[in-house]
Amino acid sequence: MASKTDAAVSYESPRLADYTSKTEADRGQVDLPFALLSLLLLTVGVVMVLSASFARAYYDPSNTTGGNATYYFVRQALFALVGVGVMFLCSRFPMGFYKRISSTVMLVSLALLVLVLVPGIGEKANNARRWINLGFTTFQPSEIAKIGIIMYFALLICNNKEGLKNLKSLIPFGICLGMVFVLLVLEPHMSAIIIIAAIGLVMLFLGGLPLYWFIGGGAAAAAVLGVGYAMFGYVRDRFSAWLNPFADASDAGFQIVQSLYSIGSGGLLGLGLGNSRQKFLYLPEEHNDFIFSVVCEELGFIGAILILALFALLIVRGYWLSMHARDRYSALVGAGITTHLAMQVLLNVAVCTNSIPCTGISLPLFSYGGTALLLQMAELGIILSLSRDIPEKR
């Protein structure tokens, strides 16, 4: 007969097969706070897309929208509804399933990064080839590469029984990141390189990589930024605009100057929902990368802080769930996804406030973009999946 001590040990560290083989009825419920926070932020985000986009949709000079003021809102609302279904569908698959498909997701993301460079498949805009046109929408393969890096690195860390203690153990990680970086440089897509590099470093840190390795990682990151600054003129222009946006407010600094005007106009309480002035074709990408500027203008400092507080609660809850995950792979994937969410929020707000140079980083659950939204909801669904395997307190 097993002792009480033996029972406690087996409960605290169960084998992966003990719960990945459970039936759907045997699993627990999704974490309600995390699910409600996700749905609340998604709802507010869709409303803000309506408010931020109707002027551009109505006055669209390219006539893409046909003068329909609700064009972007309707599409975003439809993707949001599908995204909710995707989130709860992903929550139903056990984490063992995601572990089995980790390598496949990484390979698919690499294949798509190659395809986007092929003329006729990849869509070119603003001297960059980053999008694949699906007919009804476009998507960036780099978004799939982000979740691919998280899942694949978690798999490599779990399969490496000797730990990340020497150069040999880091070779698979370096090869994977190197292939992704080369393909992203060819697009080019500097913001995706920065985010994926940061995700990779975080995953290695969570996997137990000694801290002294990050000194070399920091030097490598600085080298990548230096190469990007030297090779790409648009990177140099963005650095110049960041340092002094008002020196060329009608050209290189136009976007950030309009963003600062928008944020400053909001004051403490804002102009009111729907009353932004900068969204009337002054602020570029007002319903996409710079939607937070419209949030500040319409809802004011207090409204912006409340939305950031909701994001903070979602992020903290995501880390809490990851810390209580039933196995290492689940914990690594949950922490990686939560870190990805946190970085995108932080970097987007930093760009809108001119705290860092302008890059194409969207605000999760807010910025317009159908396929990106679906992938974000899928990531949240994975966290809900791992939450279902956390034992309830007796």
Secondary structure, DSSP 4 states (H G I P E B T S, - for coil): ---HHHHHHHHHS--HHHHHT--GGGS----HHHHHHHHHHHHHHHHHHHHHHHHHHHH-TT-SSTT-TTHHHHHHHHHHHHHHHHHHHHHHS-HHHHHHTHHHHHHHHHHHHHHTTSBTTEEEETTEEEEEE-SS-EE-HHHHHHHHHHHHHHHHHHH-TT-S-SHHHHHHHHHHHHHHHHHHHHTT-HHHHHHHHHHHHHHHHHTT--TTHHHHHHHHHHHHHHHHHHH-HHHHHHHHHHH-GGGGTTTTTHHHHHHHHHHHHHTTT-S-TT--STTTTTSTTTTTTTHHHHHHHHHHHHHHHHHHHHHHHHHHHHHHHHHT-SSHHHHHHHHHHHHHHHHHHHHHHHHHTTSS-------TTTSS-HHHHHHHHHHHHHHHHHHTTSPPP-
